Amino acid sequence: MSSALLNGLFVFMLAGFIGFEIIKRVSPLLHTPLMSLTNALDAIAVVGAIVLVGEHKSNLSFILGVLAVIAATSNVVGGFLITDRMLKMFKTSRPTKP
């Protein structure tokens, strides 16, 4: 394996571990703002995947780019649905006073 691939895998594993440890320690009250931030980051991933698909350097990069677009888009949509559902829990069902 090339050193660039090993470096990339090391950075990926380190980022995954650090991300998991940070998210695990977040207070439940902050989950909604954190979900909104995650949706913004996933939108960046969608743009990057679209750029990858648009370059079309090889068939493998094209297929992986299409899969990345699908995965990131479904993650954004699911995140917004979950955020909306969480925000509805904080709304009161009582009518407001005039």
N, C-alpha and C positions, 0 to 999 in steps of 0.2 A: 504494500500500500504506500501511496505517496505521503510525504509529510504534510502537504496541504490538506489532504483528506483526514489524516489523524488529528491535525490541529482543529479542523472544523468539527469533527466528532467530539473532541474534548470540550470545545466551547459550547456546543449544543448540550452535552450532558451537564456541564457546570451551570449553564443558564437554567436548565430544567430543574436541577436540584435547588438552586438559590430561589427560583420562582416559587417552587413548592413550599419551601420553608417560610418565605415571606407571606404567602397567601394563607398558610395554615395558622399564622398568628394574628390574623386580622379579626377585629371585633365584629360580631354579627350585625351591629348597627351600621357598619361601614360597607356592607356587602353591596348595597345598591349603587353607591358612587363608584365602588371598585368595578362593578359590572359595566358601568357606563364607560369607564376608562378602558376596560378590556375591549369593548366594542370599537372604540376609536383606534386601538392598536390593531385589531383585526381588519379594520377598513384599510389600514396601511398595508397589511399583508395581501389584501385583495388587489390593491394597485400594483404591488410588486409581482404578484402572480400573473396579472394581465400583461405586464411588461415582459415577463418571461415567455408567455405564450406568443406575444407579438414578435419577438425576435426570431423564433422558429429556427434555431441553430441546428437542431437534430430532432428526430422523431421522439426520442426519449425525453428530451427537455420539453417538447410540446405536450406530450401525454402527462408528464408530471406537472406541468404548468396548468393544464386543464383540471387535473385533480386538485391542485392547490386552490384554484379559483372556486371550485365547487365546495371544498371543505371550508375555506375561509368565509365564503358567502353564507353558507348554512350556519356557521358559528356566529356571524354578525346577526342574522335574522333570529336565531335562537336566543342570543343574548338580549336583543331588544324585547322579545316576547317575555322572557323571564323578568327583565327589569320592569316592564309594564305590569306584570302580575304582582311583583313585589310592591310596587308603588300603590296599587289598588288596595293592598292590605292596610295601608295607613289612612285611607279615605274613610270618613265617617258616613254612615248611612242616614244620619239625621238630617232633616232639612235645615238650611241655614236661616238665621234670624234676619228679618228685613231691616 
